């Protein structure tokens, strides 16, 4: 899957703040993503993230 820094990704599950969209801040074996609803940042493994992506824009 081709994911770049700065991409906005839509996940299958909703964040508690209500947003489905996240911005990619770091790419590698792990990803750092930031919620566009509340600004919360999370580190997540590549395998887990690739399973939970619904779309990329």
PDB file with SEQRES, HELIX, SHEET and CRYST1 records, atoms N, CA, C and O in Angstrom:
SEQRES   1 A   57  UNK UNK UNK UNK UNK UNK UNK UNK UNK UNK UNK UNK UNK          
SEQRES   2 A   57  UNK UNK UNK UNK UNK UNK UNK UNK UNK UNK UNK UNK UNK          
SEQRES   3 A   57  UNK UNK UNK UNK UNK UNK UNK UNK UNK UNK UNK UNK UNK          
SEQRES   4 A   57  UNK UNK UNK UNK UNK UNK UNK UNK UNK UNK UNK UNK UNK          
SEQRES   5 A   57  UNK UNK UNK UNK UNK                                          
HELIX    1 AA1 UNK A   46  UNK A   52  1                                   7    
SHEET    1 AA1 5 UNK A  41  UNK A  45  0                                        
SHEET    2 AA1 5 UNK A  30  UNK A  35 -1                                        
SHEET    3 AA1 5 UNK A  21  UNK A  26 -1                                        
SHEET    4 AA1 5 UNK A   8  UNK A  11 -1                                        
SHEET    5 AA1 5 UNK A  53  UNK A  56 -1                                        
CRYST1    1.000    1.000    1.000  90.00  90.00  90.00 P 1           1          
ATOM      1  N   UNK A   1       0.851  -1.179   0.000  1.00  0.00           N  
ATOM      2  CA  UNK A   1       0.000   0.000   0.000  1.00  0.00           C  
ATOM      3  C   UNK A   1       0.898   1.243   0.000  1.00  0.00           C  
ATOM      4  O   UNK A   1       1.848   1.323   0.778  1.00  0.00           O  
ATOM      5  N   UNK A   2       0.598   2.202  -0.865  1.00  0.00           N  
ATOM      6  CA  UNK A   2       1.429   3.394  -1.007  1.00  0.00           C  
ATOM      7  C   UNK A   2       0.859   4.542  -0.179  1.00  0.00           C  
ATOM      8  O   UNK A   2      -0.061   5.236  -0.613  1.00  0.00           O  
ATOM      9  N   UNK A   3       1.406   4.734   1.000  1.00  0.00           N  
ATOM     10  CA  UNK A   3       0.971   5.800   1.904  1.00  0.00           C  
ATOM     11  C   UNK A   3       2.133   6.757   2.104  1.00  0.00           C  
ATOM     12  O   UNK A   3       3.234   6.331   2.450  1.00  0.00           O  
ATOM     13  N   UNK A   4       1.903   8.033   1.892  1.00  0.00           N  
ATOM     14  CA  UNK A   4       2.939   9.058   2.004  1.00  0.00           C  
ATOM     15  C   UNK A   4       2.645   9.982   3.185  1.00  0.00           C  
ATOM     16  O   UNK A   4       1.507  10.070   3.646  1.00  0.00           O  
ATOM     17  N   UNK A   5       3.681  10.670   3.668  1.00  0.00           N  
ATOM     18  CA  UNK A   5       3.500  11.680   4.701  1.00  0.00           C  
ATOM     19  C   UNK A   5       2.625  12.789   4.127  1.00  0.00           C  
ATOM     20  O   UNK A   5       2.849  13.237   3.003  1.00  0.00           O  
ATOM     21  N   UNK A   6       1.638  13.230   4.885  1.00  0.00           N  
ATOM     22  CA  UNK A   6       0.735  14.279   4.433  1.00  0.00           C  
ATOM     23  C   UNK A   6      -0.582  13.757   3.876  1.00  0.00           C  
ATOM     24  O   UNK A   6      -1.530  14.527   3.719  1.00  0.00           O  
ATOM     25  N   UNK A   7      -0.660  12.462   3.573  1.00  0.00           N  
ATOM     26  CA  UNK A   7      -1.920  11.877   3.099  1.00  0.00           C  
ATOM     27  C   UNK A   7      -2.976  11.933   4.194  1.00  0.00           C  
ATOM     28  O   UNK A   7      -2.664  11.865   5.383  1.00  0.00           O  
ATOM     29  N   UNK A   8      -4.218  12.058   3.777  1.00  0.00           N  
ATOM     30  CA  UNK A   8      -5.356  11.956   4.693  1.00  0.00           C  
ATOM     31  C   UNK A   8      -5.961  10.575   4.463  1.00  0.00           C  
ATOM     32  O   UNK A   8      -6.326  10.227   3.340  1.00  0.00           O  
ATOM     33  N   UNK A   9      -6.064   9.791   5.539  1.00  0.00           N  
ATOM     34  CA  UNK A   9      -6.620   8.445   5.422  1.00  0.00           C  
ATOM     35  C   UNK A   9      -7.924   8.357   6.201  1.00  0.00           C  
ATOM     36  O   UNK A   9      -8.096   8.999   7.238  1.00  0.00           O  
ATOM     37  N   UNK A  10      -8.833   7.550   5.679  1.00  0.00           N  
ATOM     38  CA  UNK A  10     -10.108   7.317   6.345  1.00  0.00           C  
ATOM     39  C   UNK A  10     -10.082   5.895   6.891  1.00  0.00           C  
ATOM     40  O   UNK A  10      -9.833   4.947   6.146  1.00  0.00           O  
ATOM     41  N   UNK A  11     -10.339   5.742   8.193  1.00  0.00           N  
ATOM     42  CA  UNK A  11     -10.298   4.437   8.832  1.00  0.00           C  
ATOM     43  C   UNK A  11     -11.699   3.855   8.964  1.00  0.00           C  
ATOM     44  O   UNK A  11     -12.693   4.579   8.898  1.00  0.00           O  
ATOM     45  N   UNK A  12     -11.768   2.536   9.150  1.00  0.00           N  
ATOM     46  CA  UNK A  12     -13.054   1.850   9.279  1.00  0.00           C  
ATOM     47  C   UNK A  12     -13.753   2.199  10.586  1.00  0.00           C  
ATOM     48  O   UNK A  12     -14.973   2.358  10.626  1.00  0.00           O  
ATOM     49  N   UNK A  13     -12.961   2.317  11.664  1.00  0.00           N  
ATOM     50  CA  UNK A  13     -13.561   2.612  12.969  1.00  0.00           C  
ATOM     51  C   UNK A  13     -13.460   4.101  13.279  1.00  0.00           C  
ATOM     52  O   UNK A  13     -12.486   4.762  12.919  1.00  0.00           O  
ATOM     53  N   UNK A  14     -14.473   4.606  13.947  1.00  0.00           N  
ATOM     54  CA  UNK A  14     -14.564   6.012  14.314  1.00  0.00           C  
ATOM     55  C   UNK A  14     -13.744   6.282  15.582  1.00  0.00           C  
ATOM     56  O   UNK A  14     -13.755   5.477  16.513  1.00  0.00           O  
ATOM     57  N   UNK A  15     -13.037   7.407  15.616  1.00  0.00           N  
ATOM     58  CA  UNK A  15     -12.335   7.843  16.821  1.00  0.00           C  
ATOM     59  C   UNK A  15     -13.386   8.335  17.823  1.00  0.00           C  
ATOM     60  O   UNK A  15     -14.440   8.808  17.398  1.00  0.00           O  
ATOM     61  N   UNK A  16     -13.144   8.242  19.121  1.00  0.00           N  
ATOM     62  CA  UNK A  16     -14.141   8.695  20.107  1.00  0.00           C  
ATOM     63  C   UNK A  16     -14.627  10.136  19.915  1.00  0.00           C  
ATOM     64  O   UNK A  16     -15.731  10.477  20.341  1.00  0.00           O  
ATOM     65  N   UNK A  17     -13.810  10.985  19.275  1.00  0.00           N  
ATOM     66  CA  UNK A  17     -14.242  12.367  19.039  1.00  0.00           C  
ATOM     67  C   UNK A  17     -15.260  12.460  17.898  1.00  0.00           C  
ATOM     68  O   UNK A  17     -15.898  13.498  17.724  1.00  0.00           O  
ATOM     69  N   UNK A  18     -15.415  11.384  17.122  1.00  0.00           N  
ATOM     70  CA  UNK A  18     -16.391  11.368  16.039  1.00  0.00           C  
ATOM     71  C   UNK A  18     -15.792  11.402  14.644  1.00  0.00           C  
ATOM     72  O   UNK A  18     -16.519  11.259  13.661  1.00  0.00           O  
ATOM     73  N   UNK A  19     -14.480  11.589  14.536  1.00  0.00           N  
ATOM     74  CA  UNK A  19     -13.830  11.693  13.235  1.00  0.00           C  
ATOM     75  C   UNK A  19     -13.363  10.336  12.715  1.00  0.00           C  
ATOM     76  O   UNK A  19     -12.954   9.473  13.492  1.00  0.00           O  
ATOM     77  N   UNK A  20     -13.427  10.156  11.392  1.00  0.00           N  
ATOM     78  CA  UNK A  20     -12.905   8.962  10.734  1.00  0.00           C  
ATOM     79  C   UNK A  20     -11.588   9.272  10.024  1.00  0.00           C  
ATOM     80  O   UNK A  20     -10.893   8.350   9.597  1.00  0.00           O  
ATOM     81  N   UNK A  21     -11.229  10.560   9.890  1.00  0.00           N  
ATOM     82  CA  UNK A  21     -10.094  10.966   9.069  1.00  0.00           C  
ATOM     83  C   UNK A  21      -8.861  11.294   9.903  1.00  0.00           C  
ATOM     84  O   UNK A  21      -8.940  11.935  10.951  1.00  0.00           O  
ATOM     85  N   UNK A  22      -7.723  10.832   9.399  1.00  0.00           N  
ATOM     86  CA  UNK A  22      -6.437  11.007  10.071  1.00  0.00           C  
ATOM     87  C   UNK A  22      -5.405  11.491   9.061  1.00  0.00           C  
ATOM     88  O   UNK A  22      -5.492  11.159   7.879  1.00  0.00           O  
ATOM     89  N   UNK A  23      -4.425  12.277   9.518  1.00  0.00           N  
ATOM     90  CA  UNK A  23      -3.321  12.737   8.681  1.00  0.00           C  
ATOM     91  C   UNK A  23      -2.088  11.919   9.021  1.00  0.00           C  
ATOM     92  O   UNK A  23      -1.808  11.687  10.197  1.00  0.00           O  
ATOM     93  N   UNK A  24      -1.344  11.478   8.007  1.00  0.00           N  
ATOM     94  CA  UNK A  24      -0.127  10.701   8.217  1.00  0.00           C  
ATOM     95  C   UNK A  24       1.030  11.670   8.476  1.00  0.00           C  
ATOM     96  O   UNK A  24       1.315  12.540   7.653  1.00  0.00           O  
ATOM     97  N   UNK A  25       1.696  11.513   9.631  1.00  0.00           N  
ATOM     98  CA  UNK A  25       2.810  12.379  10.007  1.00  0.00           C  
ATOM     99  C   UNK A  25       4.165  11.700   9.845  1.00  0.00           C  
ATOM    100  O   UNK A  25       5.165  12.378   9.610  1.00  0.00           O  
ATOM    101  N   UNK A  26       4.220  10.376   9.965  1.00  0.00           N  
ATOM    102  CA  UNK A  26       5.474   9.633   9.874  1.00  0.00           C  
ATOM    103  C   UNK A  26       5.194   8.283   9.229  1.00  0.00           C  
ATOM    104  O   UNK A  26       4.177   7.648   9.506  1.00  0.00           O  
ATOM    105  N   UNK A  27       6.120   7.847   8.355  1.00  0.00           N  
ATOM    106  CA  UNK A  27       5.972   6.576   7.652  1.00  0.00           C  
ATOM    107  C   UNK A  27       7.202   5.724   7.936  1.00  0.00           C  
ATOM    108  O   UNK A  27       8.316   6.241   8.015  1.00  0.00           O  
ATOM    109  N   UNK A  28       7.002   4.429   8.087  1.00  0.00           N  
ATOM    110  CA  UNK A  28       8.097   3.480   8.314  1.00  0.00           C  
ATOM    111  C   UNK A  28       7.488   2.157   8.736  1.00  0.00           C  
ATOM    112  O   UNK A  28       6.411   1.787   8.270  1.00  0.00           O  
ATOM    113  N   UNK A  29       8.188   1.429   9.634  1.00  0.00           N  
ATOM    114  CA  UNK A  29       7.624   0.194  10.174  1.00  0.00           C  
ATOM    115  C   UNK A  29       6.386   0.524  11.005  1.00  0.00           C  
ATOM    116  O   UNK A  29       5.440  -0.262  11.071  1.00  0.00           O  
ATOM    117  N   UNK A  30       6.407   1.702  11.640  1.00  0.00           N  
ATOM    118  CA  UNK A  30       5.261   2.233  12.375  1.00  0.00           C  
ATOM    119  C   UNK A  30       4.837   3.536  11.726  1.00  0.00           C  
ATOM    120  O   UNK A  30       5.642   4.217  11.090  1.00  0.00           O  
ATOM    121  N   UNK A  31       3.583   3.875  11.888  1.00  0.00           N  
ATOM    122  CA  UNK A  31       3.057   5.150  11.382  1.00  0.00           C  
ATOM    123  C   UNK A  31       2.690   6.027  12.567  1.00  0.00           C  
ATOM    124  O   UNK A  31       2.228   5.528  13.593  1.00  0.00           O  
ATOM    125  N   UNK A  32       2.895   7.344  12.428  1.00  0.00           N  
ATOM    126  CA  UNK A  32       2.336   8.300  13.385  1.00  0.00           C  
ATOM    127  C   UNK A  32       1.222   8.997  12.634  1.00  0.00           C  
ATOM    128  O   UNK A  32       1.444   9.592  11.579  1.00  0.00           O  
ATOM    129  N   UNK A  33       0.012   8.918  13.189  1.00  0.00           N  
ATOM    130  CA  UNK A  33      -1.139   9.545  12.557  1.00  0.00           C  
ATOM    131  C   UNK A  33      -1.792  10.517  13.542  1.00  0.00           C  
ATOM    132  O   UNK A  33      -1.748  10.319  14.757  1.00  0.00           O  
ATOM    133  N   UNK A  34      -2.402  11.574  12.987  1.00  0.00           N  
ATOM    134  CA  UNK A  34      -3.047  12.598  13.808  1.00  0.00           C  
ATOM    135  C   UNK A  34      -4.511  12.700  13.426  1.00  0.00           C  
ATOM    136  O   UNK A  34      -4.845  12.837  12.249  1.00  0.00           O  
ATOM    137  N   UNK A  35      -5.389  12.632  14.428  1.00  0.00           N  
ATOM    138  CA  UNK A  35      -6.823  12.755  14.203  1.00  0.00           C  
ATOM    139  C   UNK A  35      -7.142  14.171  13.736  1.00  0.00           C  
ATOM    140  O   UNK A  35      -6.671  15.141  14.330  1.00  0.00           O  
ATOM    141  N   UNK A  36      -7.930  14.294  12.685  1.00  0.00           N  
ATOM    142  CA  UNK A  36      -8.287  15.622  12.178  1.00  0.00           C  
ATOM    143  C   UNK A  36      -9.440  16.237  12.968  1.00  0.00           C  
ATOM    144  O   UNK A  36      -9.739  17.419  12.801  1.00  0.00           O  
ATOM    145  N   UNK A  37     -10.081  15.459  13.815  1.00  0.00           N  
ATOM    146  CA  UNK A  37     -11.163  15.987  14.636  1.00  0.00           C  
ATOM    147  C   UNK A  37     -10.648  16.688  15.883  1.00  0.00           C  
ATOM    148  O   UNK A  37     -11.043  17.816  16.179  1.00  0.00           O  
ATOM    149  N   UNK A  38      -9.752  16.005  16.624  1.00  0.00           N  
ATOM    150  CA  UNK A  38      -9.328  16.546  17.923  1.00  0.00           C  
ATOM    151  C   UNK A  38      -7.828  16.785  18.024  1.00  0.00           C  
ATOM    152  O   UNK A  38      -7.373  17.391  18.994  1.00  0.00           O  
ATOM    153  N   UNK A  39      -7.041  16.321  17.039  1.00  0.00           N  
ATOM    154  CA  UNK A  39      -5.602  16.541  17.058  1.00  0.00           C  
ATOM    155  C   UNK A  39      -4.804  15.489  17.810  1.00  0.00           C  
ATOM    156  O   UNK A  39      -3.588  15.623  17.939  1.00  0.00           O  
ATOM    157  N   UNK A  40      -5.457  14.441  18.311  1.00  0.00           N  
ATOM    158  CA  UNK A  40      -4.777  13.381  19.049  1.00  0.00           C  
ATOM    159  C   UNK A  40      -3.835  12.619  18.120  1.00  0.00           C  
ATOM    160  O   UNK A  40      -4.216  12.273  17.002  1.00  0.00           O  
ATOM    161  N   UNK A  41      -2.586  12.352  18.581  1.00  0.00           N  
ATOM    162  CA  UNK A  41      -1.612  11.632  17.770  1.00  0.00           C  
ATOM    163  C   UNK A  41      -1.393  10.228  18.311  1.00  0.00           C  
ATOM    164  O   UNK A  41      -1.358  10.010  19.523  1.00  0.00           O  
ATOM    165  N   UNK A  42      -1.245   9.273  17.386  1.00  0.00           N  
ATOM    166  CA  UNK A  42      -1.111   7.865  17.745  1.00  0.00           C  
ATOM    167  C   UNK A  42      -0.010   7.238  16.901  1.00  0.00           C  
ATOM    168  O   UNK A  42       0.111   7.536  15.712  1.00  0.00           O  
ATOM    169  N   UNK A  43       0.805   6.359  17.521  1.00  0.00           N  
ATOM    170  CA  UNK A  43       1.748   5.511  16.776  1.00  0.00           C  
ATOM    171  C   UNK A  43       1.056   4.163  16.585  1.00  0.00           C  
ATOM    172  O   UNK A  43       0.517   3.600  17.538  1.00  0.00           O  
ATOM    173  N   UNK A  44       1.070   3.648  15.359  1.00  0.00           N  
ATOM    174  CA  UNK A  44       0.389   2.394  15.051  1.00  0.00           C  
ATOM    175  C   UNK A  44       1.248   1.600  14.072  1.00  0.00           C  
ATOM    176  O   UNK A  44       1.881   2.183  13.191  1.00  0.00           O  
ATOM    177  N   UNK A  45       1.277   0.282  14.217  1.00  0.00           N  
ATOM    178  CA  UNK A  45       2.106  -0.550  13.341  1.00  0.00           C  
ATOM    179  C   UNK A  45       1.546  -0.548  11.920  1.00  0.00           C  
ATOM    180  O   UNK A  45       0.350  -0.345  11.707  1.00  0.00           O  
ATOM    181  N   UNK A  46       2.421  -0.775  10.969  1.00  0.00           N  
ATOM    182  CA  UNK A  46       2.028  -0.792   9.553  1.00  0.00           C  
ATOM    183  C   UNK A  46       0.954  -1.854   9.303  1.00  0.00           C  
ATOM    184  O   UNK A  46      -0.030  -1.591   8.610  1.00  0.00           O  
ATOM    185  N   UNK A  47       1.139  -3.034   9.858  1.00  0.00           N  
ATOM    186  CA  UNK A  47       0.197  -4.139   9.641  1.00  0.00           C  
ATOM    187  C   UNK A  47      -1.203  -3.777  10.126  1.00  0.00           C  
ATOM    188  O   UNK A  47      -2.185  -4.005   9.420  1.00  0.00           O  
ATOM    189  N   UNK A  48      -1.295  -3.217  11.322  1.00  0.00           N  
ATOM    190  CA  UNK A  48      -2.586  -2.840  11.900  1.00  0.00           C  
ATOM    191  C   UNK A  48      -3.243  -1.730  11.088  1.00  0.00           C  
ATOM    192  O   UNK A  48      -4.442  -1.783  10.814  1.00  0.00           O  
ATOM    193  N   UNK A  49      -2.458  -0.722  10.702  1.00  0.00           N  
ATOM    194  CA  UNK A  49      -3.013   0.405   9.950  1.00  0.00           C  
ATOM    195  C   UNK A  49      -3.527  -0.036   8.584  1.00  0.00           C  
ATOM    196  O   UNK A  49      -4.616   0.365   8.175  1.00  0.00           O  
ATOM    197  N   UNK A  50      -2.756  -0.853   7.879  1.00  0.00           N  
ATOM    198  CA  UNK A  50      -3.165  -1.279   6.541  1.00  0.00           C  
ATOM    199  C   UNK A  50      -4.457  -2.087   6.568  1.00  0.00           C  
ATOM    200  O   UNK A  50      -5.227  -2.040   5.609  1.00  0.00           O  
ATOM    201  N   UNK A  51      -4.708  -2.822   7.637  1.00  0.00           N  
ATOM    202  CA  UNK A  51      -5.965  -3.563   7.778  1.00  0.00           C  
ATOM    203  C   UNK A  51      -7.153  -2.641   8.003  1.00  0.00           C  
ATOM    204  O   UNK A  51      -8.267  -2.942   7.572  1.00  0.00           O  
ATOM    205  N   UNK A  52      -6.918  -1.502   8.685  1.00  0.00           N  
ATOM    206  CA  UNK A  52      -8.030  -0.663   9.104  1.00  0.00           C  
ATOM    207  C   UNK A  52      -8.316   0.524   8.165  1.00  0.00           C  
ATOM    208  O   UNK A  52      -9.207   1.325   8.446  1.00  0.00           O  
ATOM    209  N   UNK A  53      -7.575   0.642   7.065  1.00  0.00           N  
ATOM    210  CA  UNK A  53      -7.793   1.763   6.119  1.00  0.00           C  
ATOM    211  C   UNK A  53      -8.995   1.477   5.233  1.00  0.00           C  
ATOM    212  O   UNK A  53      -9.139   0.390   4.674  1.00  0.00           O  
ATOM    213  N   UNK A  54      -9.852   2.484   5.121  1.00  0.00           N  
ATOM    214  CA  UNK A  54     -11.015   2.400   4.235  1.00  0.00           C  
ATOM    215  C   UNK A  54     -10.737   3.150   2.926  1.00  0.00           C  
ATOM    216  O   UNK A  54     -11.215   2.748   1.866  1.00  0.00           O  
ATOM    217  N   UNK A  55      -9.966   4.235   3.004  1.00  0.00           N  
ATOM    218  CA  UNK A  55      -9.655   5.009   1.815  1.00  0.00           C  
ATOM    219  C   UNK A  55      -8.542   6.008   2.047  1.00  0.00           C  
ATOM    220  O   UNK A  55      -8.267   6.380   3.187  1.00  0.00           O  
ATOM    221  N   UNK A  56      -7.891   6.451   0.964  1.00  0.00           N  
ATOM    222  CA  UNK A  56      -6.816   7.440   1.036  1.00  0.00           C  
ATOM    223  C   UNK A  56      -7.179   8.580   0.089  1.00  0.00           C  
ATOM    224  O   UNK A  56      -7.648   8.354  -1.027  1.00  0.00           O  
ATOM    225  N   UNK A  57      -6.951   9.820   0.559  1.00  0.00           N  
ATOM    226  CA  UNK A  57      -7.150  10.955  -0.350  1.00  0.00           C  
ATOM    227  C   UNK A  57      -6.011  11.912  -0.249  1.00  0.00           C  
ATOM    228  O   UNK A  57      -5.998  12.931  -0.938  1.00  0.00           O  
TER     229      UNK A  57                                                      
END                                                                             
